[in-house]
Amino acid sequence: MKYRCYIIEDEISGNKRGQKRIFWTIILTISICFIEFIGGIIAKSNALIADAGHMLTDSATLFICYFAFLISGQKADSNKTYGYFRAEILASLINSGFLILLSLYIIYSAIKRYNDPVQIDGVMMFVISSVGLIANIIGLLLLRNYISNLNVRAALFHIVGDTIFSFGVVIGAILIIFTGIMFIDSILSVVIGGVILFNAIKLVKSATDILMESVPSDLKINEIILDIKTNIEGIKDIHDVHIWSISSGIYIFTAHIVTDRSLLAESDKIISNVSLLLKEKYNIKHTTIQVETESLLSCR
């Protein structure tokens, strides 16, 4: 019987340039978030405040991404054998909880404003939302070369979404200026607040699934088992299969593989072939595989 464990090492790239780009994107996003929030209060525009809230979701995502870069330098030790990757998930839960409360407040305020409309400064709304739109475009340009990193890609998609919403607020401001229809602001606020709520709930679900060590949503355990049994020679059966995530994009695989006694001498080859298949096809880089015979299985 052979046993081999592939130990986790640094998984997230420590690329210093990418880390600096994320840092400056965070500073830019938080700054514009603050400007839009203050501008929304002055212009009496809930849509601006909602867009500031949506930019806050981007800031949270970027912070988690930046945090992932920082903790990648923390080595696993005898106490925390998997390292500090789960800290990213804890941060996600805290951020998403805050964002859920924020989105509910935005929606409540928008509905209240719809029933009791106020005069909105459309010009200021236009100027501030245009600044937000430009800031989002700059953020996209800063991160565009780092889309290969899963965390950066997630942050980039959030900024793309916020760019679209910022553009929508700009158009809304123009409509308010030329038509004087104030409830446009409330409609935009409800839409943006709803999107924040939807994304925050998804974030909670994803973080909870990781903490519960569920099979990652992009992997199908039965398909992987069939793939291994079909494509790797010498495997008669595979059982006690577990797949879970340490953090976003970091997958762990453990399994017991049954083979003939005559093939026990080739256990290293079987393990290597299984590990290679999992790495190349499913991006599972950390495996713990035990090879055993049917006679050993029957003793249990």
C-alpha positions as a Markdown table, in Angstrom:
| # | Residue | x | y | z |
|---|---|---|---|---|
| 1 | Met | 0.0 | 0.0 | 0.0 |
| 2 | Lys | 1.4 | 3.4 | -1.0 |
| 3 | Tyr | 0.4 | 6.8 | 0.4 |
| 4 | Arg | 1.4 | 10.2 | -0.8 |
| 5 | Cys | 0.3 | 13.7 | 0.2 |
| 6 | Tyr | 0.9 | 16.9 | -1.9 |
| 7 | Ile | 1.3 | 19.7 | 0.6 |
| 8 | Ile | -0.1 | 23.1 | 0.0 |
| 9 | Glu | 2.5 | 25.8 | -0.8 |
| 10 | Asp | 1.9 | 29.4 | -1.9 |
| 11 | Glu | -1.0 | 29.3 | -4.4 |
| 12 | Ile | -1.7 | 33.0 | -5.1 |
| 13 | Ser | 0.9 | 34.8 | -7.1 |
| 14 | Gly | 3.0 | 37.3 | -5.2 |
| 15 | Asn | 3.5 | 39.5 | -8.3 |
| 16 | Lys | 4.4 | 42.8 | -6.7 |
| 17 | Arg | 3.3 | 44.9 | -9.7 |
| 18 | Gly | -0.2 | 43.3 | -9.7 |
| 19 | Gln | -0.4 | 43.8 | -5.9 |
| 20 | Lys | 0.4 | 47.5 | -6.3 |
| 21 | Arg | -2.2 | 47.9 | -9.1 |
| 22 | Ile | -4.8 | 46.4 | -6.9 |
| 23 | Phe | -3.8 | 48.7 | -4.0 |
| 24 | Trp | -4.1 | 51.8 | -6.1 |
| 25 | Thr | -7.4 | 50.6 | -7.6 |
| 26 | Ile | -8.7 | 50.2 | -4.0 |
| 27 | Ile | -7.7 | 53.8 | -3.2 |
| 28 | Leu | -9.3 | 55.1 | -6.3 |
| 29 | Thr | -12.5 | 53.2 | -5.8 |
| 30 | Ile | -12.9 | 54.2 | -2.1 |
| 31 | Ser | -12.2 | 57.8 | -3.0 |
| 32 | Ile | -14.8 | 57.9 | -5.7 |
| 33 | Cys | -17.2 | 56.0 | -3.4 |
| 34 | Phe | -16.8 | 58.8 | -0.8 |
| 35 | Ile | -17.2 | 61.6 | -3.4 |
| 36 | Glu | -20.4 | 60.0 | -4.8 |
| 37 | Phe | -21.8 | 59.5 | -1.3 |
| 38 | Ile | -21.2 | 63.1 | -0.3 |
| 39 | Gly | -22.4 | 64.3 | -3.8 |
| 40 | Gly | -25.5 | 62.2 | -3.5 |
| 41 | Ile | -26.4 | 63.8 | -0.2 |
| 42 | Ile | -25.8 | 67.3 | -1.5 |
| 43 | Ala | -27.6 | 66.7 | -4.8 |
| 44 | Lys | -30.4 | 64.7 | -3.0 |
| 45 | Ser | -29.8 | 61.8 | -5.4 |
| 46 | Asn | -30.4 | 58.3 | -4.1 |
| 47 | Ala | -29.0 | 56.9 | -7.3 |
| 48 | Leu | -25.6 | 58.5 | -6.6 |
| 49 | Ile | -25.7 | 57.1 | -3.1 |
| 50 | Ala | -26.7 | 53.7 | -4.4 |
| 51 | Asp | -23.8 | 53.8 | -7.0 |
| 52 | Ala | -21.5 | 54.7 | -4.1 |
| 53 | Gly | -22.8 | 51.6 | -2.4 |
| 54 | His | -22.1 | 49.6 | -5.5 |
| 55 | Met | -18.6 | 50.9 | -5.7 |
| 56 | Leu | -18.2 | 49.9 | -2.1 |
| 57 | Thr | -19.0 | 46.3 | -3.1 |
| 58 | Asp | -16.1 | 46.7 | -5.6 |
| 59 | Ser | -13.9 | 48.0 | -2.9 |
| 60 | Ala | -14.8 | 45.0 | -0.7 |
| 61 | Thr | -14.0 | 42.6 | -3.5 |
| 62 | Leu | -10.7 | 44.4 | -4.3 |
| 63 | Phe | -9.8 | 44.4 | -0.6 |
| 64 | Ile | -10.4 | 40.6 | -0.4 |
| 65 | Cys | -8.2 | 40.2 | -3.5 |
| 66 | Tyr | -5.5 | 42.4 | -2.1 |
| 67 | Phe | -5.7 | 40.5 | 1.2 |
| 68 | Ala | -5.3 | 37.3 | -0.7 |
| 69 | Phe | -2.0 | 38.6 | -2.1 |
| 70 | Leu | -0.8 | 39.6 | 1.4 |
| 71 | Ile | -1.6 | 36.3 | 3.0 |
| 72 | Ser | 0.0 | 34.3 | 0.2 |
| 73 | Gly | 3.3 | 35.2 | 1.8 |
| 74 | Gln | 2.2 | 33.6 | 5.1 |
| 75 | Lys | 3.6 | 30.0 | 5.2 |
| 76 | Ala | 1.7 | 27.1 | 6.7 |
| 77 | Asp | 3.0 | 26.0 | 10.0 |
| 78 | Ser | 2.4 | 23.2 | 12.5 |
| 79 | Asn | -0.6 | 25.0 | 13.9 |
| 80 | Lys | -2.3 | 26.2 | 10.7 |
| 81 | Thr | -1.3 | 23.5 | 8.3 |
| 82 | Tyr | -3.4 | 24.9 | 5.5 |
| 83 | Gly | -2.0 | 28.4 | 6.0 |
| 84 | Tyr | -4.1 | 31.5 | 6.2 |
| 85 | Phe | -6.2 | 31.2 | 3.0 |
| 86 | Arg | -9.5 | 30.9 | 4.9 |
| 87 | Ala | -9.0 | 34.4 | 6.3 |
| 88 | Glu | -10.1 | 35.6 | 2.8 |
| 89 | Ile | -13.5 | 33.8 | 3.3 |
| 90 | Leu | -14.0 | 35.3 | 6.7 |
| 91 | Ala | -13.5 | 38.7 | 5.3 |
| 92 | Ser | -16.0 | 37.9 | 2.5 |
| 93 | Leu | -18.6 | 37.0 | 5.0 |
| 94 | Ile | -18.1 | 40.2 | 7.0 |
| 95 | Asn | -18.2 | 42.3 | 3.9 |
| 96 | Ser | -21.2 | 40.6 | 2.4 |
| 97 | Gly | -23.2 | 41.0 | 5.7 |
| 98 | Phe | -22.5 | 44.7 | 5.6 |
| 99 | Leu | -23.4 | 45.0 | 1.9 |
| 100 | Ile | -26.8 | 43.2 | 2.5 |
| 101 | Leu | -27.7 | 45.8 | 5.1 |
| 102 | Leu | -26.5 | 48.6 | 2.9 |
| 103 | Ser | -28.6 | 47.4 | -0.1 |
| 104 | Leu | -31.7 | 47.0 | 2.0 |
| 105 | Tyr | -31.3 | 50.6 | 3.2 |
| 106 | Ile | -30.8 | 51.9 | -0.4 |
| 107 | Ile | -34.0 | 50.1 | -1.6 |
| 108 | Tyr | -36.0 | 51.3 | 1.4 |
| 109 | Ser | -34.8 | 54.9 | 0.9 |
| 110 | Ala | -35.6 | 54.7 | -2.8 |
| 111 | Ile | -39.1 | 53.5 | -2.2 |
| 112 | Lys | -39.6 | 56.2 | 0.4 |
| 113 | Arg | -38.3 | 58.8 | -1.9 |
| 114 | Tyr | -40.6 | 57.6 | -4.7 |
| 115 | Asn | -43.6 | 58.2 | -2.5 |
| 116 | Asp | -42.3 | 61.5 | -1.3 |
| 117 | Pro | -40.2 | 63.0 | -4.1 |
| 118 | Val | -37.7 | 65.8 | -3.6 |
| 119 | Gln | -36.0 | 68.2 | -6.1 |
| 120 | Ile | -32.7 | 66.7 | -7.3 |
| 121 | Asp | -29.8 | 68.7 | -8.6 |
| 122 | Gly | -29.4 | 67.0 | -11.9 |
| 123 | Val | -26.3 | 68.9 | -12.9 |
| 124 | Met | -24.4 | 67.9 | -9.8 |
| 125 | Met | -25.6 | 64.4 | -10.2 |
| 126 | Phe | -24.3 | 64.3 | -13.8 |
| 127 | Val | -20.9 | 65.7 | -12.8 |
| 128 | Ile | -20.3 | 63.4 | -9.9 |
| 129 | Ser | -21.6 | 60.3 | -11.7 |
| 130 | Ser | -19.3 | 61.2 | -14.7 |
| 131 | Val | -16.3 | 61.3 | -12.3 |
| 132 | Gly | -17.4 | 57.8 | -11.0 |
| 133 | Leu | -17.6 | 56.5 | -14.6 |
| 134 | Ile | -14.1 | 57.8 | -15.4 |
| 135 | Ala | -12.7 | 56.3 | -12.2 |
| 136 | Asn | -14.2 | 52.9 | -13.1 |
| 137 | Ile | -12.7 | 53.0 | -16.5 |
| 138 | Ile | -9.3 | 53.8 | -15.0 |
| 139 | Gly | -9.8 | 50.8 | -12.6 |
| 140 | Leu | -10.4 | 48.6 | -15.6 |
| 141 | Leu | -7.2 | 49.8 | -17.3 |
| 142 | Leu | -5.2 | 49.2 | -14.1 |
| 143 | Leu | -6.3 | 45.6 | -13.8 |
| 144 | Arg | -6.7 | 44.5 | -17.4 |
| 145 | Asn | -3.3 | 42.7 | -17.6 |
| 146 | Tyr | -3.9 | 40.6 | -14.5 |
| 147 | Ile | -7.1 | 38.7 | -15.5 |
| 148 | Ser | -5.3 | 35.3 | -15.4 |
| 149 | Asn | -5.5 | 35.6 | -11.6 |
| 150 | Leu | -8.8 | 34.3 | -10.4 |
| 151 | Asn | -9.2 | 36.9 | -7.6 |
| 152 | Val | -8.3 | 39.8 | -9.9 |
| 153 | Arg | -10.7 | 38.4 | -12.5 |
| 154 | Ala | -13.6 | 38.5 | -9.9 |
| 155 | Ala | -12.7 | 42.0 | -9.0 |
| 156 | Leu | -12.5 | 43.1 | -12.6 |
| 157 | Phe | -16.0 | 41.7 | -13.3 |
| 158 | His | -17.3 | 43.7 | -10.4 |
| 159 | Ile | -15.8 | 46.9 | -11.8 |
| 160 | Val | -17.2 | 46.1 | -15.2 |
| 161 | Gly | -20.7 | 45.9 | -13.6 |
| 162 | Asp | -20.1 | 49.1 | -11.7 |
| 163 | Thr | -19.0 | 50.9 | -14.9 |
| 164 | Ile | -22.2 | 49.9 | -16.5 |
| 165 | Phe | -24.2 | 51.2 | -13.6 |
| 166 | Ser | -22.2 | 54.4 | -13.4 |
| 167 | Phe | -23.0 | 54.9 | -17.1 |
| 168 | Gly | -26.7 | 54.3 | -16.3 |
| 169 | Val | -26.6 | 57.0 | -13.5 |
| 170 | Val | -25.0 | 59.4 | -16.0 |
| 171 | Ile | -27.9 | 58.8 | -18.4 |
| 172 | Gly | -30.4 | 59.1 | -15.6 |
| 173 | Ala | -28.9 | 62.5 | -14.6 |
| 174 | Ile | -29.2 | 63.7 | -18.2 |
| 175 | Leu | -32.8 | 62.6 | -18.3 |
| 176 | Ile | -33.6 | 64.4 | -15.0 |
| 177 | Ile | -31.9 | 67.6 | -16.3 |
| 178 | Phe | -33.9 | 67.7 | -19.5 |
| 179 | Thr | -37.3 | 66.1 | -18.4 |
| 180 | Gly | -37.5 | 67.0 | -14.7 |
| 181 | Ile | -38.8 | 63.5 | -13.9 |
| 182 | Met | -37.5 | 62.9 | -10.4 |
| 183 | Phe | -38.6 | 59.3 | -9.9 |
| 184 | Ile | -35.9 | 58.2 | -12.4 |
| 185 | Asp | -33.5 | 58.5 | -9.5 |
| 186 | Ser | -35.6 | 56.2 | -7.4 |
| 187 | Ile | -35.9 | 53.6 | -10.1 |
| 188 | Leu | -32.1 | 53.6 | -10.6 |
| 189 | Ser | -31.6 | 53.3 | -6.8 |
| 190 | Val | -33.8 | 50.2 | -6.6 |
| 191 | Val | -32.1 | 48.5 | -9.5 |
| 192 | Ile | -28.6 | 49.2 | -8.2 |
| 193 | Gly | -29.6 | 48.2 | -4.6 |
| 194 | Gly | -31.2 | 45.0 | -6.0 |
| 195 | Val | -27.9 | 44.1 | -7.8 |
| 196 | Ile | -25.9 | 44.8 | -4.6 |
| 197 | Leu | -28.2 | 42.6 | -2.6 |
| 198 | Phe | -28.1 | 39.8 | -5.2 |
| 199 | Asn | -24.3 | 39.8 | -5.4 |
| 200 | Ala | -23.9 | 40.0 | -1.6 |
| 201 | Ile | -26.2 | 37.0 | -1.1 |
| 202 | Lys | -24.2 | 35.1 | -3.8 |
| 203 | Leu | -21.0 | 36.0 | -1.9 |
| 204 | Val | -22.5 | 34.7 | 1.4 |
| 205 | Lys | -23.5 | 31.4 | -0.3 |
| 206 | Ser | -20.1 | 30.9 | -1.9 |
| 207 | Ala | -18.3 | 31.7 | 1.4 |
| 208 | Thr | -20.6 | 29.4 | 3.3 |
| 209 | Asp | -20.1 | 26.5 | 0.8 |
| 210 | Ile | -16.3 | 26.9 | 1.3 |
| 211 | Leu | -16.6 | 26.9 | 5.1 |
| 212 | Met | -18.9 | 23.8 | 4.9 |
| 213 | Glu | -16.3 | 22.1 | 2.6 |
| 214 | Ser | -18.8 | 21.6 | -0.1 |
| 215 | Val | -17.8 | 20.4 | -3.5 |
| 216 | Pro | -16.9 | 23.5 | -5.6 |
| 217 | Ser | -19.8 | 24.6 | -7.8 |
| 218 | Asp | -17.7 | 24.3 | -11.0 |
| 219 | Leu | -16.7 | 20.7 | -10.3 |
| 220 | Lys | -18.9 | 17.6 | -10.6 |
| 221 | Ile | -17.6 | 14.8 | -8.3 |
| 222 | Asn | -19.3 | 11.9 | -10.2 |
| 223 | Glu | -17.9 | 13.1 | -13.5 |
| 224 | Ile | -14.4 | 13.3 | -12.0 |
| 225 | Ile | -14.6 | 9.8 | -10.6 |
| 226 | Leu | -15.8 | 8.5 | -13.9 |
| 227 | Asp | -13.0 | 10.3 | -15.7 |
| 228 | Ile | -10.4 | 8.8 | -13.4 |
| 229 | Lys | -11.7 | 5.3 | -13.7 |
| 230 | Thr | -12.0 | 5.5 | -17.5 |
| 231 | Asn | -8.7 | 7.2 | -18.3 |
| 232 | Ile | -6.2 | 5.9 | -15.8 |
| 233 | Glu | -5.0 | 2.3 | -16.2 |
| 234 | Gly | -4.9 | -0.1 | -13.3 |
| 235 | Ile | -7.8 | 1.4 | -11.3 |
| 236 | Lys | -10.6 | -1.1 | -10.4 |
| 237 | Asp | -12.5 | 1.3 | -8.2 |
| 238 | Ile | -12.3 | 4.6 | -6.4 |
| 239 | His | -14.1 | 5.5 | -3.1 |
| 240 | Asp | -14.0 | 7.8 | -0.1 |
| 241 | Val | -13.7 | 10.7 | -2.6 |
| 242 | His | -13.7 | 14.2 | -1.1 |
| 243 | Ile | -13.3 | 17.5 | -3.0 |
| 244 | Trp | -13.4 | 20.9 | -1.2 |
| 245 | Ser | -11.9 | 24.4 | -1.3 |
| 246 | Ile | -9.5 | 26.0 | 1.1 |
| 247 | Ser | -10.3 | 29.4 | -0.5 |
| 248 | Ser | -11.4 | 30.6 | -3.9 |
| 249 | Gly | -9.8 | 28.6 | -6.6 |
| 250 | Ile | -7.7 | 26.4 | -4.3 |
| 251 | Tyr | -9.1 | 22.9 | -4.5 |
| 252 | Ile | -8.2 | 19.8 | -2.3 |
| 253 | Phe | -8.8 | 16.2 | -3.5 |
| 254 | Thr | -8.6 | 13.1 | -1.4 |
| 255 | Ala | -9.5 | 9.5 | -2.4 |
| 256 | His | -8.8 | 5.8 | -1.9 |
| 257 | Ile | -8.0 | 3.9 | -5.2 |
| 258 | Val | -8.4 | 0.2 | -5.5 |
| 259 | Thr | -6.1 | -1.8 | -7.7 |
| 260 | Asp | -4.9 | -5.4 | -8.2 |
| 261 | Arg | -2.2 | -6.7 | -5.8 |
| 262 | Ser | 0.0 | -7.2 | -8.8 |
| 263 | Leu | 0.0 | -3.5 | -9.6 |
| 264 | Leu | 0.9 | -2.3 | -6.1 |
| 265 | Ala | 4.4 | -1.8 | -7.3 |
| 266 | Glu | 3.1 | 0.7 | -9.8 |
| 267 | Ser | 1.3 | 2.8 | -7.2 |
| 268 | Asp | 3.5 | 5.8 | -7.7 |
| 269 | Lys | 2.7 | 5.8 | -11.4 |
| 270 | Ile | -1.0 | 5.5 | -10.7 |
| 271 | Ile | -0.9 | 8.4 | -8.2 |
| 272 | Ser | 1.1 | 10.5 | -10.6 |
| 273 | Asn | -1.3 | 9.9 | -13.5 |
| 274 | Val | -4.3 | 10.7 | -11.4 |
| 275 | Ser | -2.7 | 13.9 | -10.0 |
| 276 | Leu | -1.7 | 15.0 | -13.5 |
| 277 | Leu | -5.3 | 14.5 | -14.8 |
| 278 | Leu | -6.8 | 16.4 | -11.9 |
| 279 | Lys | -4.3 | 19.3 | -12.3 |
| 280 | Glu | -4.6 | 19.7 | -16.1 |
| 281 | Lys | -8.3 | 19.1 | -16.5 |
| 282 | Tyr | -9.8 | 20.3 | -13.3 |
| 283 | Asn | -7.2 | 22.7 | -11.8 |
| 284 | Ile | -7.0 | 20.6 | -8.7 |
| 285 | Lys | -3.3 | 20.9 | -7.7 |
| 286 | His | -3.4 | 19.4 | -4.1 |
| 287 | Thr | -4.2 | 15.7 | -3.8 |
| 288 | Thr | -3.9 | 13.0 | -1.2 |
| 289 | Ile | -4.3 | 9.6 | -2.7 |
| 290 | Gln | -4.2 | 6.2 | -1.0 |
| 291 | Val | -3.8 | 3.0 | -3.2 |
| 292 | Glu | -5.1 | -0.3 | -1.8 |
| 293 | Thr | -6.2 | -3.7 | -2.9 |
| 294 | Glu | -9.6 | -5.4 | -2.7 |
| 295 | Ser | -8.4 | -7.7 | 0.1 |
| 296 | Leu | -7.5 | -4.6 | 2.2 |
| 297 | Leu | -10.9 | -3.1 | 1.4 |
| 298 | Ser | -12.7 | -6.3 | 2.5 |
| 299 | Cys | -11.0 | -6.1 | 5.9 |
| 300 | Arg | -12.9 | -3.0 | 6.9 |
